[in-house]
Amino acid sequence: MQVPPRLPWDYILIKYFTDIGNTISVLGKGQDKMSKRKGRYEYTTPRNIKNREYTSYEDAPLKDYGYSDPPPQNLTKKFLKVFVILFISVVVVLALTNLDNLTSDNINHWFQYELLGKTEGGGYPVRFSGMSVDTGSFEVMDGCPVYCSDTSLVVLNSNAGEYLNAHHSFASPITKTGSGYSVVFNSGATAYKLISRDSVIYSGTTDKKIFDADVASNGTYALLTGGSDYLSELNVYKIDNTKKFSYSFAEYYVNNVSVNRDGTKAALGGVSARNGGLISAVYILDFGQDNYLQKYEFEDSFIYSVEYLNNGNVIAVGSEAAYYIDVEKNKQTVFEYDMRTLTNYAFDSEYGAVLSLSSDADGRSCDVFTISSEGKKTNETAINDKVLSLDYTNEKIAVLTSGKVTVYNLKGKELKSVDADADSRKICFSDSNNIYVLGTSLISKLEIND
């Protein structure tokens, strides 16, 4: 799921100081004109009106009515200077803290949708474009739902209006997001698209079939494909589609990739066979070095997916256990499943991962727990029903069961339960108080304020 992500308060502050600055500026100009027309702003007695307690605008011209003691001429100029300094200071601070987000696409999006208030849409639930959307094609990009149906690639705003609706011909689309960008690829084929919230940045193809892809918050994206002389190959591109890095794998069939936030490193998971048994590996790559930084091997476990966390560490979810990797200390922590089956999982690059395990063959009676970005496991929460989908953000766990979304804190306490459509298949936090829900034909939005 989660540029650093764009913070809502930065736009509020900018709009606030901009409005105040403009208002003061207009008042200053008006008072400069007032000072040049002194007589108009001194109190005068209406002409030809004597000994009357009340007067009306019919008795004298409007120009004869005014106010005495106008504000000092330099007062508004002083206020204007103060607010201009404050405004510039806020802009500089926000620019430095969100440097990776200061792209032309993000600036254009902010101008249109934040400053001008462009919020088309009729509200949720909304029927999606096309006949079907797979769960792997539904994500949240910078708080906005993005999905790839059988015909269209669509990004929605908070009111179900369309930021983007682009046609595609992918047979098996998969969507991977990284803050303000998404890469959508045709799994097992060669075509892909890189998009922002409201535009298709690039459409292209590869020479080999695409296994997986990912994108950073600055638009740097990685394509993991089959190789000509190797088992797998990773190619990394800048947002302008110039190649940044390439690496080939000879020992493992590497089939999943996660790029870190600033697009400088990646974690990858792969599988192979050794001595008649299954063995998996997680690679840590630095795009500035020719060889891998680290490699971790795990016997008798298949790595389903990896996530490069914002703090520089990595979580890998496998068939038999989950693994937390402290990259700086070159240390790993193993979280065994204890004879239970993994039924669902989800990542949050800021907070960690959430998993559900079941000891029943039908996937019911699940135990849900999180692995934090610091590698700490929370207490397991028992869920009686089958877990259809999970998500995790800011110390909240959302669990989708049949017709219901329940939110828990990290101690397992239920915070809120909200009814959902019976055909709901996947949930994604847009923020800590709102969840988007994918159904068979609709996308819904649930408020879960506790």
C-alpha positions as CSV (number, residue, x, y, z in Angstrom):
1,M,0.0,0.0,0.0
2,Q,2.1,3.7,1.1
3,V,5.2,9.9,-1.8
4,P,7.1,10.3,2.3
5,P,3.3,10.3,1.6
6,R,1.8,13.7,0.8
7,L,0.6,15.2,4.0
8,P,-2.9,16.8,3.9
9,W,-1.8,19.6,6.4
10,D,0.8,21.0,4.1
11,Y,-1.8,21.9,1.5
12,I,-4.0,23.4,4.2
13,L,-1.2,25.6,5.6
14,I,-0.3,26.7,2.1
15,K,-3.9,27.6,1.2
16,Y,-4.4,29.3,4.5
17,F,-1.4,31.6,4.2
18,T,-2.0,32.2,0.5
19,D,-5.5,33.4,1.2
20,I,-4.4,35.6,4.0
21,G,-1.6,37.1,2.0
22,N,-3.9,37.8,-1.0
23,T,-6.5,39.4,1.3
24,I,-4.0,41.7,3.0
25,S,-2.5,42.6,-0.3
26,V,-5.9,43.7,-1.7
27,L,-6.6,45.7,1.5
28,G,-3.2,47.4,1.3
29,K,-3.8,48.5,-2.3
30,G,-7.3,49.8,-1.3
31,Q,-5.9,51.8,1.5
32,D,-3.2,53.3,-0.7
33,K,-6.0,54.7,-2.9
34,M,-7.9,55.9,0.2
35,S,-5.0,57.9,1.4
36,K,-5.0,59.8,-1.9
37,R,-8.6,60.7,-1.5
38,K,-8.5,62.2,1.9
39,G,-11.8,64.0,1.8
40,R,-13.8,60.9,1.1
41,Y,-12.8,59.2,4.3
42,E,-13.3,62.2,6.7
43,Y,-16.6,62.5,8.4
44,T,-18.7,65.2,6.8
45,T,-22.2,66.5,7.6
46,P,-24.6,65.8,4.7
47,R,-25.2,68.9,2.7
48,N,-28.5,70.8,3.1
49,I,-29.5,68.6,6.0
50,K,-30.1,70.5,9.3
51,N,-31.4,69.5,12.7
52,R,-32.3,66.0,11.7
53,E,-31.7,63.0,14.0
54,Y,-31.8,60.5,11.1
55,T,-30.7,60.7,7.5
56,S,-31.1,58.4,4.6
57,Y,-29.1,57.8,1.4
58,E,-31.8,59.6,-0.4
59,D,-30.9,62.9,1.3
60,A,-27.3,63.1,0.3
61,P,-24.8,61.5,-2.1
62,L,-23.1,58.3,-0.9
63,K,-19.7,60.1,-1.2
64,D,-20.7,62.3,1.8
65,Y,-20.9,59.3,4.2
66,G,-17.6,58.0,5.5
67,Y,-15.5,57.1,8.5
68,S,-12.9,59.0,10.4
69,D,-9.5,57.9,11.6
70,P,-8.5,55.5,8.8
71,P,-5.9,52.8,9.7
72,P,-2.2,53.9,9.5
73,Q,-1.0,53.6,5.9
74,N,2.0,51.4,6.8
75,L,0.0,49.0,9.1
76,T,-1.2,46.6,6.4
77,K,2.3,46.7,4.7
78,K,3.8,45.4,7.9
79,F,1.3,42.7,8.2
80,L,1.8,41.8,4.6
81,K,5.5,41.5,5.1
82,V,5.0,39.2,8.2
83,F,2.6,36.9,6.4
84,V,4.8,36.8,3.3
85,I,7.8,35.7,5.4
86,L,5.7,33.1,7.2
87,F,4.3,31.8,3.9
88,I,7.8,31.5,2.4
89,S,9.1,29.7,5.5
90,V,6.2,27.2,5.4
91,V,6.8,26.5,1.7
92,V,10.6,26.0,2.2
93,V,10.1,23.6,5.2
94,L,7.5,21.6,3.3
95,A,9.6,21.5,0.2
96,L,12.6,20.2,2.1
97,T,10.5,17.5,4.0
98,N,8.7,16.4,0.8
99,L,11.5,16.8,-1.7
100,D,10.8,13.5,-3.4
101,N,7.2,14.6,-4.0
102,L,7.9,17.9,-5.8
103,T,7.3,16.6,-9.3
104,S,5.4,18.3,-12.1
105,D,2.6,15.7,-11.8
106,N,2.2,16.2,-8.1
107,I,2.3,20.0,-8.4
108,N,-0.3,19.9,-11.2
109,H,-2.5,17.6,-9.2
110,W,-2.3,19.8,-6.2
111,F,-3.2,22.9,-8.2
112,Q,-6.2,21.2,-9.9
113,Y,-7.6,19.1,-7.1
114,E,-6.5,20.7,-3.9
115,L,-6.3,24.5,-4.7
116,L,-9.1,24.7,-7.2
117,G,-11.2,22.1,-5.4
118,K,-11.8,19.8,-8.5
119,T,-13.8,17.0,-6.9
120,E,-16.2,15.5,-9.4
121,G,-18.0,12.4,-8.5
122,G,-21.4,11.2,-7.2
123,G,-20.1,9.4,-4.1
124,Y,-19.6,5.8,-3.1
125,P,-20.6,3.1,-3.7
126,V,-19.7,3.3,-7.4
127,R,-19.9,0.7,-10.1
128,F,-16.5,0.1,-11.6
129,S,-15.7,0.3,-15.3
130,G,-15.6,-3.1,-17.0
131,M,-17.0,-6.5,-16.1
132,S,-14.6,-7.7,-13.4
133,V,-11.7,-6.6,-11.2
134,D,-9.4,-9.1,-9.6
135,T,-8.1,-8.5,-6.0
136,G,-4.5,-8.2,-7.3
137,S,-5.6,-5.3,-9.5
138,F,-7.2,-3.2,-6.7
139,E,-5.0,-1.0,-4.5
140,V,-4.9,2.4,-2.9
141,M,-2.5,5.0,-4.3
142,D,-1.9,8.0,-2.1
143,G,-5.3,7.6,-0.5
144,C,-7.1,7.1,-3.9
145,P,-8.5,3.8,-5.1
146,V,-6.8,2.5,-8.2
147,Y,-8.1,-0.6,-10.1
148,C,-7.5,-2.4,-13.4
149,S,-10.6,-4.1,-14.7
150,D,-10.8,-6.3,-17.8
151,T,-11.0,-3.2,-20.0
152,S,-9.9,0.0,-18.1
153,L,-7.3,1.4,-15.7
154,V,-9.0,3.8,-13.3
155,V,-8.0,6.1,-10.5
156,L,-10.9,7.5,-8.3
157,N,-11.0,10.4,-6.0
158,S,-12.6,10.5,-2.5
159,N,-16.0,11.3,-4.0
160,A,-15.8,8.5,-6.7
161,G,-14.9,10.9,-9.5
162,E,-12.4,9.7,-12.0
163,Y,-8.9,11.2,-11.9
164,L,-8.0,8.8,-14.7
165,N,-9.7,6.3,-17.0
166,A,-7.4,4.7,-19.5
167,H,-8.1,1.7,-21.8
168,H,-5.9,-1.4,-21.8
169,S,-5.8,-4.8,-23.3
170,F,-4.1,-6.8,-20.4
171,A,-5.4,-10.3,-19.9
172,S,-4.1,-10.6,-16.3
173,P,-3.4,-7.1,-14.9
174,I,-1.6,-6.7,-11.6
175,T,-1.4,-3.3,-9.8
176,K,1.5,-2.2,-7.6
177,T,1.6,1.2,-5.9
178,G,4.2,3.5,-4.4
179,S,2.6,6.6,-2.9
180,G,1.7,8.8,-5.9
181,Y,2.5,6.3,-8.7
182,S,1.4,2.9,-9.8
183,V,2.9,0.4,-12.2
184,V,0.3,-1.9,-13.8
185,F,1.6,-5.0,-15.7
186,N,0.2,-7.9,-17.6
187,S,1.3,-10.8,-15.5
188,G,3.0,-13.6,-17.5
189,A,3.1,-11.3,-20.6
190,T,5.3,-8.3,-21.6
191,A,3.1,-5.1,-21.5
192,Y,3.0,-2.5,-18.6
193,K,2.0,1.0,-17.8
194,L,3.4,3.6,-15.4
195,I,0.7,6.0,-14.1
196,S,0.3,8.9,-11.7
197,R,-3.1,9.9,-10.3
198,D,-4.4,11.5,-13.4
199,S,-2.1,10.5,-16.3
200,V,-0.4,7.6,-18.0
201,I,3.3,8.5,-17.8
202,Y,4.6,5.6,-20.0
203,S,3.3,2.5,-21.8
204,G,5.8,-0.1,-22.8
205,T,6.8,-3.7,-23.3
206,T,9.7,-5.9,-22.3
207,D,11.5,-8.6,-24.1
208,K,10.7,-11.3,-21.5
209,K,7.6,-12.1,-19.5
210,I,7.0,-10.0,-16.5
211,F,7.0,-11.8,-13.1
212,D,6.5,-8.8,-10.9
213,A,7.0,-5.1,-10.7
214,D,7.1,-2.2,-8.1
215,V,7.4,1.6,-8.0
216,A,9.0,4.0,-5.6
217,S,7.5,7.3,-4.3
218,N,9.6,9.3,-6.8
219,G,8.4,7.3,-9.9
220,T,11.5,5.0,-10.1
221,Y,10.1,1.6,-11.1
222,A,11.4,-2.0,-11.3
223,L,10.5,-4.8,-13.7
224,L,11.3,-8.4,-12.7
225,T,11.3,-10.7,-15.8
226,G,12.6,-13.9,-17.1
227,G,16.1,-13.8,-18.4
228,S,17.8,-14.9,-21.7
229,D,20.9,-16.6,-20.1
230,Y,19.7,-16.4,-16.5
231,L,16.7,-17.6,-14.5
232,S,15.5,-14.0,-13.7
233,E,16.4,-10.4,-14.5
234,L,15.7,-7.2,-12.7
235,N,15.7,-3.9,-14.7
236,V,15.2,-0.6,-12.9
237,Y,14.1,2.7,-14.7
238,K,13.8,6.3,-13.7
239,I,10.5,8.0,-14.2
240,D,11.6,9.3,-17.6
241,N,12.2,5.6,-18.6
242,T,16.0,5.7,-18.7
243,K,17.5,2.6,-17.4
244,K,19.1,3.0,-13.9
245,F,20.1,-0.5,-12.9
246,S,20.1,-4.1,-14.1
247,Y,20.8,-7.4,-12.3
248,S,20.6,-11.1,-13.3
249,F,19.9,-14.1,-11.1
250,A,21.4,-17.5,-11.8
251,E,20.8,-19.4,-8.6
252,Y,17.1,-18.7,-7.9
253,Y,13.9,-18.1,-9.8
254,V,13.3,-14.7,-8.4
255,N,9.6,-13.9,-8.7
256,N,8.7,-10.9,-6.4
257,V,10.3,-7.5,-5.8
258,S,9.8,-4.5,-3.5
259,V,11.6,-1.2,-4.1
260,N,12.4,1.1,-1.2
261,R,10.8,4.5,-0.8
262,D,13.4,6.6,-2.6
263,G,14.1,4.1,-5.4
264,T,17.7,3.3,-4.5
265,K,17.4,-0.3,-3.2
266,A,15.2,-3.4,-3.6
267,A,14.3,-6.6,-1.8
268,L,13.5,-9.7,-3.9
269,G,12.3,-13.2,-3.1
270,G,13.1,-16.3,-5.1
271,V,12.9,-20.1,-5.0
272,S,15.0,-23.0,-6.0
273,A,15.7,-26.7,-5.2
274,R,18.6,-28.1,-3.2
275,N,19.4,-31.7,-2.3
276,G,15.9,-32.7,-3.3
277,G,14.2,-30.1,-1.1
278,L,12.7,-26.6,-1.5
279,I,14.8,-23.6,-0.6
280,S,14.0,-19.9,-0.9
281,A,16.1,-16.7,-0.8
282,V,15.7,-13.0,-0.1
283,Y,18.1,-10.7,-1.9
284,I,18.9,-7.1,-0.8
285,L,20.2,-5.0,-3.7
286,D,21.7,-1.5,-3.8
287,F,21.2,0.1,-7.3
288,G,24.6,1.8,-6.9
289,Q,26.5,-1.5,-6.5
290,D,27.2,-4.4,-9.0
291,N,26.7,-7.2,-6.5
292,Y,24.0,-7.9,-4.0
293,L,24.3,-6.4,-0.5
294,Q,22.9,-9.4,1.4
295,K,21.3,-12.8,0.7
296,Y,19.3,-14.8,3.1
297,E,18.3,-18.5,2.5
298,F,15.3,-20.3,4.0
299,E,14.9,-24.1,3.7
300,D,11.5,-25.7,3.1
301,S,9.6,-22.4,2.7
302,F,8.3,-20.7,-0.4
303,I,8.6,-16.9,-0.3
304,Y,5.3,-15.4,-1.4
305,S,6.1,-11.7,-1.1
306,V,8.6,-9.2,0.3
307,E,8.2,-5.6,1.5
308,Y,11.0,-3.0,1.8
309,L,9.9,-0.9,4.8
310,N,10.4,2.9,5.0
311,N,12.8,2.4,7.9
312,G,15.2,0.4,5.7
313,N,14.3,-3.1,7.0
314,V,12.5,-5.9,5.1
315,I,9.6,-8.3,5.9
316,A,9.2,-11.5,3.9
317,V,6.1,-13.7,4.0
318,G,6.6,-17.4,3.2
319,S,4.6,-20.6,3.2
320,E,5.9,-21.8,6.6
321,A,7.0,-18.7,8.4
322,A,7.4,-14.9,8.1
323,Y,10.8,-13.3,8.3
324,Y,11.9,-9.9,9.6
325,I,15.3,-8.7,8.2
326,D,17.3,-6.0,9.9
327,V,19.3,-4.9,6.9
328,E,21.8,-2.6,8.8
329,K,22.6,-5.3,11.4
330,N,22.4,-8.1,8.9
331,K,20.2,-10.0,11.2
332,Q,16.9,-12.0,10.7
333,T,14.0,-12.9,13.0
334,V,11.8,-15.9,12.1
335,F,8.1,-16.0,13.1
336,E,7.0,-19.7,12.7
337,Y,3.4,-20.5,11.8
338,D,3.4,-23.6,14.2
339,M,1.6,-26.0,11.9
340,R,-1.0,-23.4,10.8
341,T,-1.8,-22.3,7.2
342,L,-1.3,-18.8,6.0
343,T,-4.7,-17.6,4.8
344,N,-4.1,-13.9,4.2
345,Y,-1.6,-11.1,4.6
346,A,-1.0,-7.4,3.8
347,F,1.9,-5.0,4.0
348,D,2.2,-1.3,5.0
349,S,5.6,0.1,4.2
350,E,5.4,2.5,7.2
351,Y,4.1,0.1,9.8
352,G,4.9,-3.5,8.9
353,A,2.7,-6.5,8.0
354,V,-0.5,-8.3,9.2
355,L,-1.1,-12.0,8.8
356,S,-3.9,-14.5,9.4
357,L,-3.2,-18.2,10.2
358,S,-5.7,-21.0,10.4
359,S,-5.5,-24.5,11.7
360,D,-8.7,-25.6,10.0
361,A,-8.8,-27.0,6.5
362,D,-11.6,-24.6,5.4
363,G,-9.6,-21.5,6.6
364,R,-11.9,-20.7,9.5
365,S,-10.9,-20.0,13.1
366,C,-8.0,-17.7,12.2
367,D,-5.4,-16.0,14.4
368,V,-4.4,-12.5,13.3
369,F,-1.2,-10.8,14.3
370,T,1.1,-8.0,13.1
371,I,4.9,-7.7,12.7
372,S,5.9,-4.1,13.3
373,S,8.4,-2.2,11.3
374,E,10.8,-2.7,14.3
375,G,10.3,-6.5,14.1
376,K,8.0,-6.9,17.1
377,K,5.1,-9.4,16.9
378,T,1.8,-8.4,18.5
379,N,-0.5,-10.7,20.5
380,E,-2.7,-12.9,18.3
381,T,-6.4,-12.1,17.9
382,A,-8.8,-15.0,17.4
383,I,-11.2,-14.6,14.5
384,N,-14.0,-17.2,14.3
385,D,-14.9,-16.6,10.7
386,K,-12.8,-17.0,7.5
387,V,-10.7,-14.0,6.9
388,L,-11.3,-12.8,3.3
389,S,-9.0,-9.8,3.4
390,L,-6.7,-7.8,5.8
391,D,-5.1,-4.4,6.0
392,Y,-3.0,-2.6,8.5
393,T,-2.2,1.0,9.2
394,N,-1.3,3.3,12.2
395,E,-1.9,0.7,14.9
396,K,-5.2,-0.4,13.4
397,I,-6.0,-3.8,11.9
398,A,-9.0,-4.2,9.5
399,V,-10.4,-7.7,9.0
400,L,-12.9,-8.6,6.3
401,T,-15.2,-11.5,7.0
402,S,-18.4,-12.4,5.3
403,G,-20.5,-9.2,5.1
404,K,-18.5,-7.4,7.8
405,V,-15.4,-5.3,8.4
406,T,-14.1,-5.3,11.9
407,V,-11.3,-3.0,13.1
408,Y,-9.0,-3.9,16.0
409,N,-6.2,-2.2,17.8
410,L,-2.8,-4.0,18.2
411,K,-3.9,-5.5,21.6
412,G,-6.8,-7.2,19.9
413,K,-9.6,-4.9,21.2
414,E,-12.4,-4.4,18.8
415,L,-12.7,-0.7,17.9
416,K,-15.5,-0.8,15.4
417,S,-17.6,-3.2,13.3
418,V,-19.2,-2.0,10.0
419,D,-21.5,-3.9,7.7
420,A,-20.2,-4.6,4.2
421,D,-21.7,-6.1,1.1
422,A,-21.9,-9.9,1.1
423,D,-19.8,-10.0,-2.1
424,S,-16.9,-8.0,-0.6
425,R,-13.6,-9.4,-1.6
426,K,-10.8,-7.0,-0.6
427,I,-10.3,-4.0,1.8
428,C,-7.7,-1.2,1.7
429,F,-7.2,1.6,4.2
430,S,-7.1,5.0,2.5
431,D,-6.2,6.5,5.9
432,S,-6.8,5.4,9.5
433,N,-10.5,6.4,9.4
434,N,-11.6,5.2,5.9
435,I,-11.5,1.9,4.1
436,Y,-12.3,1.1,0.4
437,V,-14.0,-2.2,-0.3
438,L,-13.9,-4.1,-3.6
439,G,-17.0,-6.1,-4.4
440,T,-18.0,-8.1,-7.5
441,S,-19.3,-5.0,-9.3
442,L,-19.0,-2.1,-6.9
443,I,-16.4,-0.2,-4.9
444,S,-17.6,1.0,-1.5
445,K,-16.2,3.4,1.1
446,L,-16.6,2.7,4.8
447,E,-16.0,5.2,7.6
448,I,-14.5,3.6,10.7
449,N,-14.0,6.5,13.1
450,D,-13.7,5.0,16.5
